[in-house]
Amino acid sequence: MSGFLAYSSCVTAIPICLVAITKDLGMSLSQAGGLEMAKGILVLGTLLVSGFVAARFGKARSIGVSSLVMGVGMALYGLAPSYGALFLAVALLGFGGGVIEALINPLVQELHPDDSGRYLNLINAFWSVGVLATMLGTGEALTQLVSWRTVMFSLGGFCFLTGVVFLALREKGRIREEGELSAVFAHKWKILRQRRFWLFTALMFLGGAAEGAFTYWSASLLQLEHGAAPRAAGIGVALFAGGMIVARLLWGWLIPQARLWHLLLASALGGLLVSVAFPLTDSMWALYLNLFFAGISMACFWPTLQSYAVDRMECDPTSAFILLSCGGIAGFASVTWTMGLVGDWVGLRASFWIVPSYLGIMVLLLCVERGRSPASLPQSGGEA
């Protein structure tokens, strides 16, 4: 939980500070999106090797060290004197975040293999808790004229503390090699040869992009297009995160493992409706309501797609989660850059039309996957 809180705080502090950062360092929207794209590429690379890292050093130690790396990255972000200097900080955030992204969900899958959908939704709710707390706290700090650099230093300290605690509290008796490197490679190669994996990767890309669009750009939209103060923009994204928290906890309690596909389809359809309304809305209160329902509709994509995919494929869960996360990260990173380009060209509001187009494709692919699936779903007693 603490790993997800630290990771989400680092990821979402930058979007709420983005307007202040662009003004301070003279960046365009496309340059701001390019930073996230660069980080996403590094996260992708780290995801691909994280299985080997975990096999050599163990998941607990790897996550702890990665939290320390993210803490250093946030401190360097706060020190950066120019746009170019941010790339060193982004590199450390990409390396550290990639390992955490790769290894936390597989730990949950290993602990609860029969009803992983339930527990994955619950643990991923703590990602949204970190988003909510960071948006509210940072938005208020910026409104009170606290420097964005101070925010970065503070969150860097939190990440560093999380890493120290993670390393100190691990069970030393369980620090061992978790598998041979050749076995890790074999597991991944087996998954890459399955056609269904590529369909799930496309779904993860689209789901990650939809979530990334709102997480990364909605605070800037509220400030640039609607004249909102940082506090008001932070409240908006906090409502998006709040919707995700409510939905993930609710779905984790109510939805059985055998109904994950139905949850995904309903969420994609709901997200399609909400994302069409978002760029057409002018009232701040209506935007707040829209963001809350966007959070509800998109909450299940990442954890539920991973759990559902593992059920549908013959695969090693850890390797599958890592490879599927590559699709989600690619979607998150690419949409931030694409929307930045569109925002510089025709305005940030227009860039949000990318989201309903992605979700429309997601609905179609879910229907295709359903047609390819085996006749019976796993009938476990667990919940999603």
FIZABA-697145 format. One record per residue (C-alpha): residue in three letters; residue number from 0; x, y, z. Coordinates in Angstrom, 2 decimals, m for minus. Layout:
BEGIN
- type  seq  px  py  pz
- ALA  NUM  X  Y  Z
...
END
This chain:
BEGIN
- type  seq  px  py  pz
- MET  0  0.00  0.00  0.00
- SER  1  2.75  2.45  0.92
- GLY  2  4.51  1.67  m2.37
- PHE  3  1.41  2.57  m4.36
- LEU  4  0.89  5.74  m2.30
- ALA  5  4.46  6.90  m2.95
- TYR  6  4.32  6.01  m6.64
- SER  7  0.97  7.71  m7.26
- SER  8  2.09  10.83  m5.38
- CYS  9  5.12  11.19  m7.66
- VAL  10  3.10  10.58  m10.81
- THR  11  0.31  13.04  m10.00
- ALA  12  2.25  15.86  m8.34
- ILE  13  3.63  16.83  m11.75
- PRO  14  0.22  17.31  m13.46
- ILE  15  m1.15  19.63  m10.75
- CYS  16  2.12  21.61  m10.83
- LEU  17  2.30  21.57  m14.62
- VAL  18  0.98  25.09  m15.26
- ALA  19  3.43  26.53  m12.70
- ILE  20  6.30  24.47  m14.12
- THR  21  5.62  25.53  m17.72
- LYS  22  5.54  29.19  m16.71
- ASP  23  8.72  28.90  m14.62
- LEU  24  10.75  26.98  m17.21
- GLY  25  9.15  28.34  m20.39
- MET  26  7.71  25.02  m21.60
- SER  27  4.95  24.41  m24.15
- LEU  28  2.15  21.87  m23.64
- SER  29  3.78  19.50  m26.13
- GLN  30  7.08  19.73  m24.23
- ALA  31  5.25  18.98  m20.99
- GLY  32  3.61  15.96  m22.61
- GLY  33  6.98  14.95  m24.05
- LEU  34  8.42  14.69  m20.54
- GLU  35  5.73  12.20  m19.58
- MET  36  6.31  10.35  m22.84
- ALA  37  10.04  10.09  m22.07
- LYS  38  9.29  8.82  m18.59
- GLY  39  6.84  6.31  m20.00
- ILE  40  9.48  4.92  m22.37
- LEU  41  11.85  4.44  m19.44
- VAL  42  9.09  2.81  m17.38
- LEU  43  8.44  0.44  m20.28
- GLY  44  12.10  m0.52  m20.47
- THR  45  12.21  m1.07  m16.73
- LEU  46  9.05  m3.17  m16.82
- LEU  47  10.65  m5.51  m19.33
- VAL  48  13.67  m6.19  m17.10
- SER  49  11.90  m6.02  m13.73
- GLY  50  11.12  m9.73  m13.78
- PHE  51  14.84  m10.49  m13.95
- VAL  52  15.51  m7.97  m11.18
- ALA  53  12.88  m9.60  m8.96
- ALA  54  14.25  m13.05  m9.72
- ARG  55  17.72  m11.95  m8.64
- PHE  56  16.98  m9.70  m5.65
- GLY  57  13.39  m10.48  m4.60
- LYS  58  10.28  m8.34  m4.97
- ALA  59  10.42  m6.66  m1.54
- ARG  60  14.01  m5.48  m1.87
- SER  61  13.42  m4.32  m5.46
- ILE  62  10.38  m2.23  m4.50
- GLY  63  12.21  m0.67  m1.54
- VAL  64  15.23  0.37  m3.60
- SER  65  12.95  1.70  m6.33
- SER  66  11.19  3.95  m3.82
- LEU  67  14.58  5.40  m2.86
- VAL  68  15.37  6.02  m6.53
- MET  69  12.06  7.84  m7.00
- GLY  70  12.80  9.99  m3.95
- VAL  71  16.10  11.10  m5.49
- GLY  72  14.32  11.74  m8.79
- MET  73  11.75  14.02  m7.16
- ALA  74  14.52  15.96  m5.39
- LEU  75  16.32  16.48  m8.71
- TYR  76  13.03  17.57  m10.28
- GLY  77  12.78  20.30  m7.65
- LEU  78  16.35  21.42  m8.39
- ALA  79  16.06  21.49  m12.19
- PRO  80  17.00  24.94  m13.61
- SER  81  15.73  24.26  m17.15
- TYR  82  13.59  21.99  m19.30
- GLY  83  16.58  19.91  m20.39
- ALA  84  17.67  19.32  m16.80
- LEU  85  14.31  17.71  m16.04
- PHE  86  15.22  14.67  m18.10
- LEU  87  17.68  13.37  m15.49
- ALA  88  14.94  13.52  m12.87
- VAL  89  12.49  11.91  m15.29
- ALA  90  14.98  9.08  m15.90
- LEU  91  15.13  8.21  m12.19
- LEU  92  11.35  8.46  m11.85
- GLY  93  10.97  6.15  m14.83
- PHE  94  13.38  3.53  m13.50
- GLY  95  11.96  3.61  m9.97
- GLY  96  8.33  3.75  m10.99
- GLY  97  8.72  0.96  m13.51
- VAL  98  9.80  m1.58  m10.90
- ILE  99  7.00  m0.63  m8.52
- GLU  100  4.46  m0.72  m11.35
- ALA  101  5.70  m4.15  m12.38
- LEU  102  5.91  m5.93  m9.03
- ILE  103  3.12  m4.77  m6.70
- ASN  104  0.18  m6.29  m8.59
- PRO  105  1.94  m9.66  m9.12
- LEU  106  2.47  m9.86  m5.37
- VAL  107  m1.29  m9.51  m4.89
- GLN  108  m1.99  m12.09  m7.61
- GLU  109  0.34  m14.59  m5.93
- LEU  110  m1.29  m14.09  m2.54
- HIS  111  m4.88  m14.36  m3.86
- PRO  112  m4.82  m16.42  m7.08
- ASP  113  m8.46  m17.56  m6.92
- ASP  114  m10.10  m14.14  m6.51
- SER  115  m7.39  m11.75  m7.60
- GLY  116  m9.84  m9.34  m9.24
- ARG  117  m11.27  m8.46  m5.86
- TYR  118  m7.94  m7.83  m4.17
- LEU  119  m6.40  m6.06  m7.16
- ASN  120  m9.25  m3.56  m7.19
- LEU  121  m8.81  m3.04  m3.45
- ILE  122  m5.04  m2.55  m3.54
- ASN  123  m5.27  m0.31  m6.60
- ALA  124  m7.68  1.89  m4.67
- PHE  125  m4.61  3.07  m2.76
- TRP  126  m3.21  4.44  m6.02
- SER  127  m6.29  6.65  m6.15
- VAL  128  m5.93  7.56  m2.47
- GLY  129  m2.45  8.86  m3.28
- VAL  130  m3.82  10.82  m6.25
- LEU  131  m6.58  12.36  m4.15
- ALA  132  m4.30  13.37  m1.27
- THR  133  m1.64  14.76  m3.61
- MET  134  m4.10  16.78  m5.66
- LEU  135  m5.80  18.33  m2.64
- GLY  136  m2.59  19.01  m0.74
- THR  137  m0.59  20.29  m3.70
- GLY  138  m3.45  22.36  m5.07
- GLU  139  m3.86  24.09  m1.72
- ALA  140  m0.10  24.62  m1.38
- LEU  141  0.18  26.21  m4.83
- THR  142  m2.80  28.46  m4.13
- GLN  143  m1.02  29.60  m0.95
- LEU  144  1.98  30.48  m3.19
- VAL  145  4.17  27.58  m2.05
- SER  146  6.73  26.88  m4.77
- TRP  147  6.26  23.79  m6.91
- ARG  148  9.89  22.98  m6.14
- THR  149  9.05  22.71  m2.44
- VAL  150  6.27  20.27  m3.31
- MET  151  8.73  18.10  m5.24
- PHE  152  11.22  18.07  m2.36
- SER  153  8.49  17.11  0.12
- LEU  154  7.24  14.20  m1.98
- GLY  155  10.81  13.09  m2.60
- GLY  156  11.28  12.84  1.15
- PHE  157  8.09  10.78  1.44
- CYS  158  9.31  8.35  m1.24
- PHE  159  12.70  8.04  0.42
- LEU  160  11.07  7.29  3.78
- THR  161  8.81  4.71  2.16
- GLY  162  11.81  2.97  0.64
- VAL  163  13.67  2.87  3.96
- VAL  164  10.64  1.44  5.76
- PHE  165  10.06  m1.12  3.00
- LEU  166  13.63  m2.37  3.25
- ALA  167  13.70  m2.34  7.06
- LEU  168  10.46  m4.27  7.53
- ARG  169  10.97  m6.95  4.90
- GLU  170  11.26  m10.53  6.08
- LYS  171  14.95  m11.28  5.77
- GLY  172  14.34  m14.98  5.66
- ARG  173  12.44  m14.57  2.40
- ILE  174  15.16  m12.69  0.53
- ARG  175  16.12  m15.25  m2.04
- GLU  176  16.19  m15.78  m5.73
- GLU  177  12.62  m16.22  m6.96
- GLY  178  13.50  m18.08  m10.13
- GLU  179  16.18  m18.62  m12.72
- LEU  180  16.60  m15.90  m15.34
- SER  181  16.09  m18.45  m18.09
- ALA  182  12.72  m19.40  m16.59
- VAL  183  11.64  m15.74  m16.47
- PHE  184  12.51  m15.35  m20.16
- ALA  185  10.69  m18.58  m21.03
- HIS  186  7.52  m17.44  m19.25
- LYS  187  7.51  m14.14  m21.14
- TRP  188  8.22  m15.74  m24.48
- LYS  189  5.32  m18.16  m24.00
- ILE  190  2.97  m15.24  m23.32
- LEU  191  4.21  m13.19  m26.28
- ARG  192  3.36  m16.09  m28.61
- GLN  193  m0.31  m16.07  m27.61
- ARG  194  m2.61  m14.07  m29.90
- ARG  195  m4.97  m13.27  m27.08
- PHE  196  m2.17  m11.51  m25.19
- TRP  197  m1.90  m8.89  m27.95
- LEU  198  m5.62  m8.24  m27.77
- PHE  199  m5.36  m7.70  m24.02
- THR  200  m2.33  m5.47  m24.56
- ALA  201  m4.38  m3.28  m26.91
- LEU  202  m7.13  m3.10  m24.29
- MET  203  m4.60  m2.14  m21.62
- PHE  204  m3.22  0.56  m23.95
- LEU  205  m6.67  2.07  m24.45
- GLY  206  m7.63  1.83  m20.77
- GLY  207  m4.31  3.32  m19.65
- ALA  208  m4.70  6.15  m22.17
- ALA  209  m8.20  7.01  m20.97
- GLU  210  m7.10  7.12  m17.34
- GLY  211  m3.91  8.99  m18.23
- ALA  212  m5.75  11.70  m20.13
- PHE  213  m7.81  12.69  m17.11
- THR  214  m5.02  12.17  m14.58
- TYR  215  m2.41  14.20  m16.44
- TRP  216  m4.33  16.92  m18.27
- SER  217  m7.60  17.67  m16.47
- ALA  218  m5.95  19.94  m13.85
- SER  219  m4.28  21.96  m16.62
- LEU  220  m7.56  22.12  m18.54
- LEU  221  m9.38  23.56  m15.53
- GLN  222  m6.68  26.19  m15.04
- LEU  223  m6.03  27.15  m18.67
- GLU  224  m9.50  26.82  m20.22
- HIS  225  m11.72  27.66  m17.25
- GLY  226  m9.51  30.01  m15.22
- ALA  227  m9.52  27.82  m12.11
- ALA  228  m7.04  28.37  m9.28
- PRO  229  m4.67  25.48  m8.45
- ARG  230  m6.86  24.63  m5.43
- ALA  231  m9.96  24.31  m7.62
- ALA  232  m8.06  22.29  m10.23
- GLY  233  m6.76  19.98  m7.51
- ILE  234  m10.29  19.45  m6.22
- GLY  235  m11.38  18.46  m9.73
- VAL  236  m8.73  15.76  m10.13
- ALA  237  m9.29  14.69  m6.52
- LEU  238  m12.93  14.05  m7.44
- PHE  239  m11.73  11.92  m10.35
- ALA  240  m9.55  9.97  m7.91
- GLY  241  m12.42  9.80  m5.42
- GLY  242  m14.63  8.22  m8.05
- MET  243  m11.93  5.63  m8.69
- ILE  244  m11.61  4.88  m4.98
- VAL  245  m15.36  4.40  m4.57
- ALA  246  m15.62  2.22  m7.66
- ARG  247  m12.62  0.02  m6.91
- LEU  248  m13.77  m0.65  m3.38
- LEU  249  m17.34  m1.25  m4.57
- TRP  250  m16.37  m3.54  m7.44
- GLY  251  m13.99  m5.40  m5.16
- TRP  252  m16.90  m6.13  m2.86
- LEU  253  m19.73  m6.76  m5.34
- ILE  254  m18.43  m8.21  m8.61
- PRO  255  m17.58  m11.95  m8.79
- GLN  256  m14.56  m13.11  m10.77
- ALA  257  m16.82  m14.66  m13.41
- ARG  258  m18.36  m11.25  m14.21
- LEU  259  m15.20  m9.27  m14.93
- TRP  260  m15.95  m8.96  m18.65
- HIS  261  m19.38  m7.49  m17.95
- LEU  262  m17.81  m4.95  m15.57
- LEU  263  m15.25  m3.97  m18.20
- LEU  264  m17.87  m3.50  m20.92
- ALA  265  m20.22  m1.49  m18.70
- SER  266  m17.32  0.69  m17.55
- ALA  267  m16.14  1.34  m21.11
- LEU  268  m19.65  2.31  m22.22
- GLY  269  m20.08  4.57  m19.19
- GLY  270  m16.69  6.14  m19.78
- LEU  271  m17.60  6.75  m23.42
- LEU  272  m20.67  8.77  m22.41
- VAL  273  m18.84  10.74  m19.73
- SER  274  m15.84  11.53  m21.94
- VAL  275  m18.10  12.85  m24.72
- ALA  276  m19.75  15.24  m22.25
- PHE  277  m16.48  16.48  m20.70
- PRO  278  m15.18  18.79  m23.48
- LEU  279  m18.70  20.15  m24.02
- THR  280  m19.13  21.24  m20.40
- ASP  281  m18.52  24.83  m19.25
- SER  282  m19.89  24.93  m15.69
- MET  283  m17.25  24.22  m13.04
- TRP  284  m19.71  22.27  m10.91
- ALA  285  m20.76  20.19  m13.91
- LEU  286  m17.08  19.53  m14.67
- TYR  287  m16.57  18.36  m11.09
- LEU  288  m19.50  15.96  m11.42
- ASN  289  m18.21  14.78  m14.77
- LEU  290  m14.75  14.08  m13.33
- PHE  291  m16.23  12.07  m10.46
- PHE  292  m18.21  9.85  m12.84
- ALA  293  m15.20  9.57  m15.14
- GLY  294  m13.27  8.17  m12.18
- ILE  295  m16.03  5.65  m11.47
- SER  296  m16.21  4.51  m15.09
- MET  297  m12.45  4.12  m15.58
- ALA  298  m11.53  2.70  m12.17
- CYS  299  m11.67  m0.96  m13.11
- PHE  300  m9.70  m0.89  m16.37
- TRP  301  m6.16  m1.49  m15.14
- PRO  302  m6.62  m4.05  m12.31
- THR  303  m9.61  m5.84  m13.81
- LEU  304  m8.11  m6.23  m17.27
- GLN  305  m5.00  m7.78  m15.72
- SER  306  m6.98  m10.20  m13.57
- TYR  307  m9.31  m11.12  m16.44
- ALA  308  m6.40  m11.63  m18.83
- VAL  309  m4.60  m14.01  m16.47
- ASP  310  m7.81  m16.04  m16.22
- ARG  311  m8.10  m16.25  m20.01
- MET  312  m4.51  m17.23  m20.82
- GLU  313  m2.20  m20.09  m19.90
- CYS  314  0.62  m18.08  m18.38
- ASP  315  2.80  m17.23  m15.43
- PRO  316  0.87  m14.46  m13.61
- THR  317  3.90  m12.33  m12.70
- SER  318  5.18  m12.29  m16.28
- ALA  319  1.70  m11.59  m17.63
- PHE  320  1.14  m8.68  m15.26
- ILE  321  4.47  m7.13  m16.21
- LEU  322  3.90  m7.46  m19.95
- LEU  323  0.31  m6.21  m19.74
- SER  324  1.45  m3.23  m17.70
- CYS  325  3.66  m2.30  m20.66
- GLY  326  0.50  m1.80  m22.69
- GLY  327  m1.09  0.38  m20.02
- ILE  328  2.03  2.48  m19.51
- ALA  329  2.41  2.94  m23.28
- GLY  330  m1.17  4.21  m23.47
- PHE  331  m0.72  6.55  m20.49
- ALA  332  2.53  7.99  m21.84
- SER  333  1.52  8.34  m25.48
- VAL  334  m1.78  10.07  m24.78
- THR  335  m0.11  12.72  m22.62
- TRP  336  2.23  13.64  m25.46
- THR  337  m0.49  13.44  m28.14
- MET  338  m2.86  15.63  m26.15
- GLY  339  m0.07  18.13  m25.53
- LEU  340  0.52  18.40  m29.29
- VAL  341  m3.19  18.81  m29.99
- GLY  342  m3.45  21.29  m27.11
- ASP  343  m0.73  23.50  m28.62
- TRP  344  m2.44  23.27  m31.99
- VAL  345  m6.18  23.71  m31.32
- GLY  346  m6.53  23.92  m27.54
- LEU  347  m6.48  21.53  m24.61
- ARG  348  m10.28  21.18  m24.55
- ALA  349  m10.30  19.78  m28.09
- SER  350  m7.59  17.28  m27.18
- PHE  351  m10.00  15.50  m24.82
- TRP  352  m11.94  14.19  m27.83
- ILE  353  m9.19  11.59  m28.07
- VAL  354  m10.63  9.83  m25.01
- PRO  355  m14.09  8.85  m26.39
- SER  356  m12.47  7.64  m29.61
- TYR  357  m10.21  5.32  m27.59
- LEU  358  m13.08  4.06  m25.46
- GLY  359  m15.21  3.37  m28.54
- ILE  360  m12.42  1.14  m29.88
- MET  361  m12.17  m0.48  m26.44
- VAL  362  m15.86  m1.45  m26.54
- LEU  363  m15.37  m3.08  m29.95
- LEU  364  m12.29  m5.01  m28.81
- LEU  365  m14.06  m6.26  m25.69
- CYS  366  m16.82  m7.65  m27.89
- VAL  367  m14.21  m9.32  m30.10
- GLU  368  m12.51  m10.84  m27.04
- ARG  369  m15.81  m12.17  m25.75
- GLY  370  m16.38  m13.95  m29.04
- ARG  371  m12.94  m15.58  m28.83
- SER  372  m13.23  m16.62  m25.17
- PRO  373  m13.86  m20.15  m23.96
- ALA  374  m17.49  m20.94  m23.24
- SER  375  m17.11  m20.99  m19.46
- LEU  376  m15.45  m18.52  m17.15
- PRO  377  m13.70  m19.64  m13.96
- GLN  378  m16.34  m20.12  m11.31
- SER  379  m14.45  m19.15  m8.21
- GLY  380  m15.94  m17.97  m4.99
- GLY  381  m13.92  m14.77  m5.15
- GLU  382  m15.02  m11.35  m6.19
- ALA  383  m13.65  m8.71  m8.47
END
